Structures are given as structure tokens and as C-alpha cells.
Amino acid sequence: AQSVTQLGSHVSVSEGALVLLRCNYSSSVPPYLFWYVQYPNQGLQLLLKYTTGATLVKGINGFEAEFKKSETSFHLTKPSAHMSDAAEYFCAVSEGTSGTYKYIFGTGTRLKVLA
Amino acid sequence: DTAVSQTPKYLVTQMGNDKSIKCEQNLGHDTMYWYKQDSKKFLKIMFSYNNKELIINETVPNRFSPKSPDKAHLNLHINSLELGDSAVYFCASTTSGVPYEQYFGPGTRLTVT
């Protein structure tokens, strides 16, 4: 079974600093990978996804992630943090076949942005 | 227009009661899910339906019974509520084929007292 590990349940950065949220996965087949963001009292919203093709994936709000097969990683970055980026971030991997896909979520990383 | 909606948003009830949560999506998706998010934000899949057929049924107590009357709706009925059922329940939908992203509802915060 596939799994996702997010290193660091809490990450703090200063406004304007680089954001780096780590995600490692285990998968026996080429994975489909996702990053979601959850703002307080809201549902999850897709930031970006990797399916096939280009390994550097750009998402919304200036975020991007790079799929590194050799490192089984899919870390999320943003060059300059903004106060509005403070939220919970989830990495996810999918497994299954058409119509039966199951999404496995990491335990989440809470990002705090300091003024 | 809300893509995935859930009702109610908040639900406070006593132990032993039976309650239902409803979910509707207007995205034309054919696959819907129920997730439970605990107080530590851990997100755990409970059920998945594809074209009204139950596809995924994780280790969930029999007190939880999902129903999908059509592709756009997925409801969750919970019998004999327990304190441990307190959580935020999210509905999500996607389309089958290549695993596309899921669209999540706003969540239903269930508090059992």
C-alpha cells in the first residue's frame, strides 16, 4: 500500500522567506501526487498535482513542487511567504484503478508566517 | 455556485442519537467520498462511491451507513452516536479515469456530548 510522510507537523517562516514543506511517498507504481491547502474552518483546496510529464509542477498562489523519483519526494516550495499562506498543508498520493481511486493523505503541516 | 455542499455545517447532539449529513456536488463527477478529520487534522477515508456503487469501505463501525441516491448526492447516516465520533466530516468528489484532484465540501463539524 502507498503511504505519505510529511516531515514537520509545524513550520514557521518569516514573511518574505522561502517556504519549504516536505513530503515523501512510498509507491510501487508511478504515483499521482497532490498538495492541498486547508484554511481554518474550510475544506481542502488543490494547490497543485503531478500526474505525468514535467517533474516541476506549478500551482496556485505562487507554489510549486518538484517530483523526484530517486528521492521519492514531492516537496512544496514558495519563494516568498505571505501572511495569507498561513494554513494547513496536506500532501496526498493516489492508488487504485479507474473508478476506485483512493487518496492517501499525509498527516499535514501547519505553516505559520511571522510578521 | 457551490461545487460541493454539505448540510449541516455544524451538528451538536447527544450520545446515543442518530444523525445524518448530506452532500451534493454539481460538478458532474461520478465518484464521491466521505472523510473523517480528527482533532489533530488527520484525514482518514471512510467510504467511496462510484456511479452510486460502494467502492471503498474502510474499517468503519457498522453504525456508519452511507447512501448514494444518485451520482450527485452522497449521504452519511450515523446510528448510536459516541463521543469518539466527534470530528469534522468532509465530502469530496472527483471524476473517474486518471486520478484527478478531489473537490472538497466545507465540512460538517459534529460534536457529540
Interface residues (C-beta under 8 A of the other chain):
Chain A: Y32 F34 Y36 Q38 N41 Q42 G43 L44 Q45 L46 K49 T51 E88 F90 S94 G96 S98 G99 T100 Y101 K102 Y103 I104 F105 T107 G108 R110
Chain B: V4 D30 T31 Y33 K40 K41 F42 L43 I45 S48 N50 N51 I55 I56 F90 A92 T94 S96 G97 V98 P99 E101 Q102 Y103 F104 G105 P106 G107
